[in-house]
Amino acid sequence: MSVLTYQFVLNSKDPLATLQNPHPELCDAFLISEHYATASEIKKTLALKDNGCLVVSDNGNFTRMGKIASKFAIQGDEILKQAKLEFAKNKKVSDQTLAQRQQLVQAVVQECINQQNNLIISKVTARQLKSKPDIFIGMEDFTIPVLSMAGMLDSIFSPVAEELITYQKATQQLFSLQASGQFGHAQEIQNTNKYIVYHASDYDTAFQAASMSKAIDKQGIAISFGGPMANNNFTTSMKIAGQVETFIEPLPESYLSAMALVLGVLNGDKTDVPIHILGLGTPILIVLLGYALRNSKKVTIDSTSTFKDADDGKLFSSTNAYMKMDMYKTAAYALIDDVPYTSSSLWFHVFDNQFPSDWKGLQSELKVLPTSKVEELAIKLKANPLLIEKYIPFFTP
């Protein structure tokens, strides 16, 4: 039995990609997006590669897709809300709302065609190859992720897998043309591990994408989470392989959809090529997918959420559950419970040794009691950043 290699791929724009990282030995893989492949980023990425890091070259399309989806976000949200209201009242979506959905779908499809016609793939390919990548994420069709972000593939519309075949075939064609050198740089691209992207909205469409691509020559598979992770809804059921699974309480639809996509790909194409997950940084999903992909040869995942969460004041925890925590509430609990915050993170200890905390001093300053309310104290902490900087600098905004 082969040994699974599992790597979290940091973004090249992450502060941990710089020389200031006190523990570079813990960061062994980086992704650079073609969209941000500036001279300085390329130089930094090549230095990381020279130091033995795995380099993943992304095609930068998620940024492009996001811009397209933003044009349809308001209209899509209105249609989806109306559909949910109608279903809650009448157990079905009206023909009028379905017609509005179809009109928006057609508008999205046309806009994606226009944007892709304006994209010079040979230039994208050249920029992707500048970092001399180990993993090359192939070109793809934009339509499915944009429709997902616009809410038009929500299960309430009962979309069928056949609706997406055209766009999945378009991705296949783009990947095959690029991999064979039809967009130039044939020799350079042959020296990379080329990953085909699978776009889907549920189990059936993921199964369809994978089963359709069995015969395509590829060194790896990339599963896009861009669409599913944009869904903030909760659900009490989900259709998996023709069977409706029901839950005793509402669960995050994004997590369930993400798992469904992976299961659909695994069952649709039982190949042993490596798998990369595009846009996965949620702790609990990393654990679940680690289990789902336990028989894979190699798994890599990438996300910018690690440093974006830090910017937003989120901490990762594995104490009671794999979750993200608000830093102000976390500090409030530590003060009320009289248990100073600590972490297993080596980076935390580097920082805390250099800038130690004084939890007792902050307790006294804010007159914290065991009966203090967490929410009230968290608001007070957020309103007093200078106190945080003085007493518990790790929590400084």
DRENDO-1510 file (C-alpha; in Angstrom, 1 decimal, always signed):
<recs>
REC; n; res; u; v; w
REC; 1; MET; +0.0; +0.0; +0.0 .
REC; 2; SER; +1.4; +3.4; -1.0 .
REC; 3; VAL; +2.0; +6.1; +1.6 .
REC; 4; LEU; -0.3; +9.1; +1.3 .
REC; 5; THR; +1.4; +12.4; +0.8 .
REC; 6; TYR; -0.7; +15.3; +2.1 .
REC; 7; GLN; +0.3; +18.9; +1.8 .
REC; 8; PHE; -1.3; +22.2; +2.6 .
REC; 9; VAL; -0.3; +24.7; -0.1 .
REC; 10; LEU; +0.2; +28.2; +1.1 .
REC; 11; ASN; -0.4; +31.2; -1.2 .
REC; 12; SER; +2.8; +32.9; -2.4 .
REC; 13; LYS; +1.3; +36.2; -1.1 .
REC; 14; ASP; +1.1; +34.7; +2.4 .
REC; 15; PRO; +3.5; +36.4; +4.9 .
REC; 16; LEU; +4.9; +32.9; +5.6 .
REC; 17; ALA; +6.4; +32.9; +2.1 .
REC; 18; THR; +8.8; +35.7; +3.2 .
REC; 19; LEU; +12.3; +35.5; +4.8 .
REC; 20; GLN; +10.7; +36.7; +8.0 .
REC; 21; ASN; +9.0; +33.3; +8.6 .
REC; 22; PRO; +10.7; +31.9; +11.7 .
REC; 23; HIS; +9.8; +28.3; +10.8 .
REC; 24; PRO; +10.2; +27.9; +7.0 .
REC; 25; GLU; +10.7; +24.2; +7.5 .
REC; 26; LEU; +7.0; +23.8; +8.2 .
REC; 27; CYS; +6.0; +25.5; +4.9 .
REC; 28; ASP; +6.9; +23.1; +2.1 .
REC; 29; ALA; +4.4; +24.0; -0.7 .
REC; 30; PHE; +3.3; +27.3; -2.3 .
REC; 31; LEU; +0.8; +28.3; -4.9 .
REC; 32; ILE; +1.3; +31.2; -7.2 .
REC; 33; SER; -1.6; +32.5; -9.3 .
REC; 34; GLU; -1.0; +33.7; -12.8 .
REC; 35; HIS; -3.1; +36.7; -12.0 .
REC; 36; TYR; -0.5; +37.8; -9.5 .
REC; 37; ALA; +2.7; +36.6; -11.3 .
REC; 38; THR; +4.6; +39.8; -11.0 .
REC; 39; ALA; +8.4; +39.8; -11.3 .
REC; 40; SER; +8.8; +40.1; -7.5 .
REC; 41; GLU; +6.4; +37.2; -6.9 .
REC; 42; ILE; +8.1; +35.0; -9.5 .
REC; 43; LYS; +11.5; +35.7; -8.0 .
REC; 44; LYS; +10.2; +34.9; -4.5 .
REC; 45; THR; +8.5; +31.7; -5.7 .
REC; 46; LEU; +11.6; +30.5; -7.6 .
REC; 47; ALA; +13.6; +31.0; -4.4 .
REC; 48; LEU; +11.1; +28.9; -2.5 .
REC; 49; LYS; +11.4; +26.2; -5.2 .
REC; 50; ASP; +15.2; +26.3; -4.9 .
REC; 51; ASN; +14.8; +25.6; -1.2 .
REC; 52; GLY; +12.9; +22.5; -1.9 .
REC; 53; CYS; +9.3; +23.7; -1.8 .
REC; 54; LEU; +6.6; +22.3; -4.1 .
REC; 55; VAL; +5.2; +25.0; -6.4 .
REC; 56; VAL; +1.7; +24.9; -7.8 .
REC; 57; SER; +0.9; +27.3; -10.6 .
REC; 58; ASP; -2.8; +28.4; -10.8 .
REC; 59; ASN; -4.3; +29.8; -13.9 .
REC; 60; GLY; -5.8; +32.9; -12.0 .
REC; 61; ASN; -9.3; +32.2; -13.2 .
REC; 62; PHE; -10.9; +32.3; -9.8 .
REC; 63; THR; -10.3; +36.1; -9.8 .
REC; 64; ARG; -11.8; +36.4; -13.3 .
REC; 65; MET; -14.8; +34.2; -12.3 .
REC; 66; GLY; -15.4; +36.3; -9.2 .
REC; 67; LYS; -15.6; +39.5; -11.3 .
REC; 68; ILE; -18.1; +38.0; -13.7 .
REC; 69; ALA; -20.2; +36.6; -10.9 .
REC; 70; SER; -20.3; +40.0; -9.2 .
REC; 71; LYS; -22.2; +41.4; -12.2 .
REC; 72; PHE; -25.1; +38.9; -11.5 .
REC; 73; ALA; -24.9; +38.7; -7.8 .
REC; 74; ILE; -27.8; +41.0; -6.9 .
REC; 75; GLN; -30.2; +39.7; -9.6 .
REC; 76; GLY; -29.3; +36.1; -8.7 .
REC; 77; ASP; -29.9; +36.7; -5.0 .
REC; 78; GLU; -33.3; +38.1; -5.7 .
REC; 79; ILE; -34.3; +35.2; -7.9 .
REC; 80; LEU; -33.1; +32.7; -5.3 .
REC; 81; LYS; -34.9; +34.4; -2.5 .
REC; 82; GLN; -38.1; +34.4; -4.4 .
REC; 83; ALA; -37.7; +30.8; -5.3 .
REC; 84; LYS; -37.3; +29.8; -1.6 .
REC; 85; LEU; -40.3; +31.9; -0.6 .
REC; 86; GLU; -42.5; +30.2; -3.2 .
REC; 87; PHE; -41.2; +26.7; -2.2 .
REC; 88; ALA; -41.8; +27.4; +1.4 .
REC; 89; LYS; -45.4; +28.4; +0.7 .
REC; 90; ASN; -46.4; +26.2; -2.2 .
REC; 91; LYS; -43.8; +23.4; -2.2 .
REC; 92; LYS; -42.7; +24.4; -5.7 .
REC; 93; VAL; -41.1; +27.2; -7.6 .
REC; 94; SER; -43.4; +29.2; -10.0 .
REC; 95; ASP; -42.9; +29.0; -13.7 .
REC; 96; GLN; -42.3; +32.8; -13.7 .
REC; 97; THR; -39.4; +32.5; -11.3 .
REC; 98; LEU; -38.0; +29.5; -13.2 .
REC; 99; ALA; -38.2; +31.6; -16.4 .
REC; 100; GLN; -36.3; +34.4; -14.7 .
REC; 101; ARG; -33.7; +31.9; -13.6 .
REC; 102; GLN; -33.3; +30.6; -17.2 .
REC; 103; GLN; -32.9; +34.2; -18.5 .
REC; 104; LEU; -30.1; +34.8; -16.0 .
REC; 105; VAL; -28.4; +31.5; -16.8 .
REC; 106; GLN; -28.4; +32.5; -20.5 .
REC; 107; ALA; -26.9; +35.9; -19.6 .
REC; 108; VAL; -24.2; +34.3; -17.5 .
REC; 109; VAL; -23.4; +31.8; -20.2 .
REC; 110; GLN; -23.0; +34.6; -22.8 .
REC; 111; GLU; -20.9; +36.7; -20.5 .
REC; 112; CYS; -18.6; +33.8; -19.8 .
REC; 113; ILE; -18.3; +33.2; -23.6 .
REC; 114; ASN; -17.4; +36.8; -24.1 .
REC; 115; GLN; -14.8; +36.9; -21.4 .
REC; 116; GLN; -13.2; +33.7; -22.4 .
REC; 117; ASN; -13.0; +34.8; -26.1 .
REC; 118; ASN; -11.1; +37.9; -24.8 .
REC; 119; LEU; -8.6; +35.7; -22.9 .
REC; 120; ILE; -5.3; +35.1; -24.6 .
REC; 121; ILE; -4.6; +31.6; -23.3 .
REC; 122; SER; -1.0; +31.5; -24.7 .
REC; 123; LYS; -0.1; +34.5; -22.5 .
REC; 124; VAL; -1.8; +32.9; -19.4 .
REC; 125; THR; +0.2; +29.7; -20.1 .
REC; 126; ALA; +3.5; +31.6; -20.5 .
REC; 127; ARG; +2.9; +33.4; -17.2 .
REC; 128; GLN; +2.0; +30.1; -15.4 .
REC; 129; LEU; +5.2; +28.5; -16.6 .
REC; 130; LYS; +7.5; +31.3; -15.3 .
REC; 131; SER; +7.5; +29.8; -11.8 .
REC; 132; LYS; +8.8; +26.5; -13.2 .
REC; 133; PRO; +5.9; +24.7; -11.4 .
REC; 134; ASP; +5.7; +21.1; -10.2 .
REC; 135; ILE; +1.9; +21.2; -10.6 .
REC; 136; PHE; +0.2; +23.1; -13.4 .
REC; 137; ILE; -3.5; +23.8; -13.0 .
REC; 138; GLY; -5.0; +23.6; -16.5 .
REC; 139; MET; -7.2; +26.0; -18.3 .
REC; 140; GLU; -11.0; +25.7; -17.7 .
REC; 141; ASP; -14.4; +26.9; -18.7 .
REC; 142; PHE; -15.8; +29.6; -16.4 .
REC; 143; THR; -19.5; +28.9; -16.6 .
REC; 144; ILE; -20.2; +26.4; -13.8 .
REC; 145; PRO; -18.5; +28.3; -11.0 .
REC; 146; VAL; -20.1; +31.6; -12.1 .
REC; 147; LEU; -23.6; +30.0; -12.2 .
REC; 148; SER; -22.9; +28.6; -8.7 .
REC; 149; MET; -21.8; +31.9; -7.3 .
REC; 150; ALA; -24.9; +33.5; -8.7 .
REC; 151; GLY; -27.0; +31.0; -7.0 .
REC; 152; MET; -28.5; +29.5; -10.2 .
REC; 153; LEU; -27.4; +26.0; -9.5 .
REC; 154; ASP; -29.1; +25.8; -6.1 .
REC; 155; SER; -30.9; +22.6; -5.4 .
REC; 156; ILE; -34.2; +24.4; -5.1 .
REC; 157; PHE; -34.2; +24.8; -8.9 .
REC; 158; SER; -33.7; +21.0; -9.3 .
REC; 159; PRO; -30.9; +21.3; -11.8 .
REC; 160; VAL; -30.0; +18.2; -13.8 .
REC; 161; ALA; -26.5; +17.0; -14.6 .
REC; 162; GLU; -27.1; +17.2; -18.3 .
REC; 163; GLU; -27.4; +21.0; -18.0 .
REC; 164; LEU; -23.6; +21.2; -17.3 .
REC; 165; ILE; -22.2; +18.7; -19.8 .
REC; 166; THR; -21.5; +21.4; -22.4 .
REC; 167; TYR; -19.3; +23.4; -20.0 .
REC; 168; GLN; -17.5; +20.3; -18.6 .
REC; 169; LYS; -16.7; +19.2; -22.1 .
REC; 170; ALA; -15.4; +22.7; -22.8 .
REC; 171; THR; -13.0; +22.4; -19.9 .
REC; 172; GLN; -11.9; +19.0; -21.2 .
REC; 173; GLN; -11.1; +20.5; -24.6 .
REC; 174; LEU; -9.3; +23.5; -23.2 .
REC; 175; PHE; -7.2; +21.3; -21.0 .
REC; 176; SER; -6.3; +18.9; -23.8 .
REC; 177; LEU; -5.3; +21.7; -26.2 .
REC; 178; GLN; -3.2; +23.4; -23.6 .
REC; 179; ALA; -1.5; +20.2; -22.5 .
REC; 180; SER; -0.6; +19.3; -26.0 .
REC; 181; GLY; +1.0; +22.7; -26.7 .
REC; 182; GLN; -1.7; +24.1; -28.9 .
REC; 183; PHE; -1.4; +27.4; -26.9 .
REC; 184; GLY; +2.4; +27.4; -27.2 .
REC; 185; HIS; +5.2; +26.4; -24.9 .
REC; 186; ALA; +4.8; +22.7; -25.7 .
REC; 187; GLN; +8.2; +21.6; -24.4 .
REC; 188; GLU; +8.0; +23.5; -21.1 .
REC; 189; ILE; +4.5; +22.3; -20.4 .
REC; 190; GLN; +5.5; +18.7; -21.0 .
REC; 191; ASN; +7.9; +19.0; -18.0 .
REC; 192; THR; +5.0; +19.8; -15.6 .
REC; 193; ASN; +2.4; +17.7; -13.9 .
REC; 194; LYS; -0.8; +18.9; -15.6 .
REC; 195; TYR; -4.0; +18.8; -13.5 .
REC; 196; ILE; -7.4; +18.9; -15.2 .
REC; 197; VAL; -10.1; +20.9; -13.3 .
REC; 198; TYR; -13.4; +19.4; -12.5 .
REC; 199; HIS; -16.2; +21.9; -12.0 .
REC; 200; ALA; -19.5; +20.6; -10.6 .
REC; 201; SER; -22.4; +21.7; -8.4 .
REC; 202; ASP; -23.4; +18.4; -6.7 .
REC; 203; TYR; -22.6; +14.7; -6.5 .
REC; 204; ASP; -24.2; +13.8; -9.9 .
REC; 205; THR; -22.4; +16.6; -11.8 .
REC; 206; ALA; -19.0; +15.7; -10.2 .
REC; 207; PHE; -19.5; +12.1; -11.1 .
REC; 208; GLN; -20.4; +13.2; -14.6 .
REC; 209; ALA; -17.2; +15.3; -14.9 .
REC; 210; ALA; -15.0; +12.6; -13.7 .
REC; 211; SER; -16.5; +9.7; -15.7 .
REC; 212; MET; -16.3; +11.8; -18.9 .
REC; 213; SER; -12.6; +12.5; -18.4 .
REC; 214; LYS; -11.3; +9.0; -17.7 .
REC; 215; ALA; -9.6; +8.7; -21.0 .
REC; 216; ILE; -7.9; +12.1; -20.9 .
REC; 217; ASP; -4.2; +12.1; -20.4 .
REC; 218; LYS; -3.6; +13.9; -17.1 .
REC; 219; GLN; -1.1; +13.8; -14.2 .
REC; 220; GLY; -3.6; +15.0; -11.7 .
REC; 221; ILE; -7.1; +16.2; -10.9 .
REC; 222; ALA; -8.0; +19.6; -9.4 .
REC; 223; ILE; -11.5; +19.9; -7.8 .
REC; 224; SER; -12.8; +23.4; -7.6 .
REC; 225; PHE; -14.5; +24.5; -4.4 .
REC; 226; GLY; -15.0; +28.1; -5.6 .
REC; 227; GLY; -18.7; +27.6; -6.2 .
REC; 228; PRO; -19.8; +25.4; -3.3 .
REC; 229; MET; -17.9; +27.4; -0.7 .
REC; 230; ALA; -19.7; +30.6; -1.7 .
REC; 231; ASN; -22.9; +29.1; -0.4 .
REC; 232; ASN; -23.8; +30.3; +3.1 .
REC; 233; ASN; -27.1; +28.4; +3.5 .
REC; 234; PHE; -28.0; +25.5; +5.8 .
REC; 235; THR; -29.9; +22.4; +4.6 .
REC; 236; THR; -31.7; +19.4; +6.1 .
REC; 237; SER; -31.2; +17.1; +3.1 .
REC; 238; MET; -29.0; +16.4; +0.2 .
REC; 239; LYS; -29.1; +14.0; -2.8 .
REC; 240; ILE; -26.2; +11.7; -3.1 .
REC; 241; ALA; -26.0; +9.1; -5.8 .
REC; 242; GLY; -29.7; +9.1; -6.4 .
REC; 243; GLN; -30.6; +8.8; -2.7 .
REC; 244; VAL; -31.8; +11.7; -0.6 .
REC; 245; GLU; -30.0; +11.9; +2.7 .
REC; 246; THR; -31.9; +13.7; +5.5 .
REC; 247; PHE; -30.4; +15.2; +8.7 .
REC; 248; ILE; -31.9; +15.8; +12.1 .
REC; 249; GLU; -30.8; +19.4; +12.1 .
REC; 250; PRO; -29.8; +22.1; +9.5 .
REC; 251; LEU; -26.2; +21.6; +8.4 .
REC; 252; PRO; -23.9; +24.0; +6.4 .
REC; 253; GLU; -24.7; +23.3; +2.8 .
REC; 254; SER; -21.2; +24.4; +1.6 .
REC; 255; TYR; -19.5; +21.6; +3.7 .
REC; 256; LEU; -21.9; +18.9; +2.5 .
REC; 257; SER; -21.7; +20.1; -1.1 .
REC; 258; ALA; -17.9; +20.0; -1.0 .
REC; 259; MET; -17.9; +16.5; +0.4 .
REC; 260; ALA; -20.4; +15.5; -2.3 .
REC; 261; LEU; -18.2; +16.8; -5.1 .
REC; 262; VAL; -15.2; +14.8; -3.8 .
REC; 263; LEU; -17.2; +11.6; -3.5 .
REC; 264; GLY; -18.7; +12.1; -6.9 .
REC; 265; VAL; -15.2; +12.5; -8.4 .
REC; 266; LEU; -13.8; +9.5; -6.6 .
REC; 267; ASN; -16.7; +7.3; -7.8 .
REC; 268; GLY; -16.7; +8.7; -11.3 .
REC; 269; ASP; -13.1; +8.1; -12.0 .
REC; 270; LYS; -11.3; +5.5; -9.8 .
REC; 271; THR; -7.9; +6.6; -11.0 .
REC; 272; ASP; -5.0; +6.9; -8.6 .
REC; 273; VAL; -3.6; +10.2; -10.0 .
REC; 274; PRO; -2.9; +12.9; -7.4 .
REC; 275; ILE; -5.7; +15.2; -6.3 .
REC; 276; HIS; -5.6; +18.9; -5.6 .
REC; 277; ILE; -8.5; +20.8; -4.0 .
REC; 278; LEU; -8.7; +24.4; -5.1 .
REC; 279; GLY; -9.8; +26.8; -2.3 .
REC; 280; LEU; -10.0; +24.7; +0.8 .
REC; 281; GLY; -9.1; +26.3; +4.1 .
REC; 282; THR; -11.9; +25.3; +6.5 .
REC; 283; PRO; -10.4; +23.2; +9.3 .
REC; 284; ILE; -13.3; +20.7; +9.7 .
REC; 285; LEU; -13.4; +20.1; +5.9 .
REC; 286; ILE; -9.7; +19.5; +5.8 .
REC; 287; VAL; -10.2; +16.7; +8.4 .
REC; 288; LEU; -13.3; +15.2; +6.6 .
REC; 289; LEU; -11.6; +15.3; +3.2 .
REC; 290; GLY; -8.4; +13.9; +4.6 .
REC; 291; TYR; -10.5; +10.8; +5.5 .
REC; 292; ALA; -12.4; +10.7; +2.2 .
REC; 293; LEU; -9.2; +10.9; +0.2 .
REC; 294; ARG; -7.2; +8.5; +2.5 .
REC; 295; ASN; -6.6; +6.0; -0.4 .
REC; 296; SER; -5.3; +8.6; -2.8 .
REC; 297; LYS; -1.7; +8.7; -3.8 .
REC; 298; LYS; -1.1; +12.4; -3.1 .
REC; 299; VAL; -3.4; +15.2; -1.9 .
REC; 300; THR; -2.7; +18.9; -2.0 .
REC; 301; ILE; -5.0; +21.7; -0.9 .
REC; 302; ASP; -4.6; +25.4; -1.2 .
REC; 303; SER; -6.3; +28.4; +0.4 .
REC; 304; THR; -5.7; +32.1; +1.2 .
REC; 305; SER; -8.0; +31.8; +4.2 .
REC; 306; THR; -5.1; +31.3; +6.7 .
REC; 307; PHE; -3.8; +34.8; +6.4 .
REC; 308; LYS; -7.1; +36.3; +5.5 .
REC; 309; ASP; -8.6; +34.9; +8.6 .
REC; 310; ALA; -5.7; +36.3; +10.6 .
REC; 311; ASP; -6.4; +39.7; +9.1 .
REC; 312; ASP; -10.1; +39.3; +10.0 .
REC; 313; GLY; -9.3; +38.3; +13.6 .
REC; 314; LYS; -10.0; +34.6; +13.4 .
REC; 315; LEU; -8.0; +31.9; +15.2 .
REC; 316; PHE; -8.0; +28.2; +14.4 .
REC; 317; SER; -8.7; +25.7; +17.1 .
REC; 318; SER; -8.4; +21.9; +17.6 .
REC; 319; THR; -9.1; +21.8; +21.3 .
REC; 320; ASN; -12.8; +20.9; +21.3 .
REC; 321; ALA; -13.4; +20.9; +17.6 .
REC; 322; TYR; -11.7; +21.9; +14.4 .
REC; 323; MET; -13.1; +25.4; +14.0 .
REC; 324; LYS; -12.4; +29.1; +13.6 .
REC; 325; MET; -12.8; +31.4; +16.6 .
REC; 326; ASP; -13.3; +35.1; +16.9 .
REC; 327; MET; -10.2; +36.5; +18.6 .
REC; 328; TYR; -12.1; +39.0; +20.8 .
REC; 329; LYS; -14.4; +36.3; +22.2 .
REC; 330; THR; -11.4; +34.0; +22.7 .
REC; 331; ALA; -9.6; +36.6; +24.7 .
REC; 332; ALA; -12.8; +37.4; +26.7 .
REC; 333; TYR; -13.1; +33.7; +27.7 .
REC; 334; ALA; -9.5; +33.6; +28.7 .
REC; 335; LEU; -9.9; +36.7; +30.9 .
REC; 336; ILE; -13.2; +35.5; +32.5 .
REC; 337; ASP; -11.9; +31.9; +33.1 .
REC; 338; ASP; -8.6; +33.2; +34.3 .
REC; 339; VAL; -6.8; +30.8; +31.9 .
REC; 340; PRO; -4.3; +32.7; +29.7 .
REC; 341; TYR; -4.6; +31.8; +26.0 .
REC; 342; THR; -1.9; +29.5; +24.6 .
REC; 343; SER; -1.5; +27.6; +21.4 .
REC; 344; SER; +0.4; +24.6; +20.0 .
REC; 345; SER; +1.5; +26.8; +17.0 .
REC; 346; LEU; +5.2; +27.3; +16.9 .
REC; 347; TRP; +4.6; +30.7; +15.4 .
REC; 348; PHE; +2.6; +31.7; +18.4 .
REC; 349; HIS; +5.4; +30.8; +20.7 .
REC; 350; VAL; +7.9; +32.8; +18.7 .
REC; 351; PHE; +5.7; +35.8; +19.0 .
REC; 352; ASP; +4.7; +35.3; +22.6 .
REC; 353; ASN; +8.4; +35.0; +23.7 .
REC; 354; GLN; +9.2; +38.3; +22.0 .
REC; 355; PHE; +6.0; +40.1; +23.1 .
REC; 356; PRO; +4.7; +38.3; +26.3 .
REC; 357; SER; +1.2; +38.9; +27.5 .
REC; 358; ASP; +0.0; +40.2; +30.9 .
REC; 359; TRP; -3.4; +38.7; +31.3 .
REC; 360; LYS; -3.6; +39.6; +35.0 .
REC; 361; GLY; -2.8; +43.2; +34.2 .
REC; 362; LEU; -5.7; +43.4; +31.6 .
REC; 363; GLN; -8.1; +41.6; +34.0 .
REC; 364; SER; -7.4; +44.4; +36.6 .
REC; 365; GLU; -7.5; +47.2; +34.0 .
REC; 366; LEU; -11.0; +46.1; +32.7 .
REC; 367; LYS; -12.2; +44.9; +36.2 .
REC; 368; VAL; -13.0; +41.4; +34.8 .
REC; 369; LEU; -15.0; +39.1; +37.1 .
REC; 370; PRO; -15.9; +35.4; +36.8 .
REC; 371; THR; -19.5; +36.7; +36.3 .
REC; 372; SER; -18.6; +39.0; +33.4 .
REC; 373; LYS; -20.4; +38.4; +30.2 .
REC; 374; VAL; -18.3; +37.1; +27.2 .
REC; 375; GLU; -20.2; +39.1; +24.6 .
REC; 376; GLU; -20.0; +42.4; +26.5 .
REC; 377; LEU; -16.3; +41.9; +27.3 .
REC; 378; ALA; -15.5; +41.0; +23.6 .
REC; 379; ILE; -17.2; +44.3; +22.5 .
REC; 380; LYS; -15.2; +46.2; +25.1 .
REC; 381; LEU; -11.9; +44.6; +23.9 .
REC; 382; LYS; -12.7; +45.4; +20.3 .
REC; 383; ALA; -13.3; +49.0; +21.3 .
REC; 384; ASN; -9.9; +49.3; +23.1 .
REC; 385; PRO; -7.1; +48.2; +20.7 .
REC; 386; LEU; -4.4; +50.1; +22.6 .
REC; 387; LEU; -5.2; +48.1; +25.7 .
REC; 388; ILE; -4.9; +44.9; +23.8 .
REC; 389; GLU; -1.6; +46.0; +22.3 .
REC; 390; LYS; -0.3; +46.8; +25.8 .
REC; 391; TYR; -1.4; +43.7; +27.7 .
REC; 392; ILE; -2.1; +40.9; +25.1 .
REC; 393; PRO; -0.1; +41.9; +22.0 .
REC; 394; PHE; -0.8; +38.6; +20.2 .
REC; 395; PHE; -4.5; +39.8; +19.9 .
REC; 396; THR; -3.6; +43.2; +18.5 .
REC; 397; PRO; -5.9; +44.1; +15.6 .
</recs>
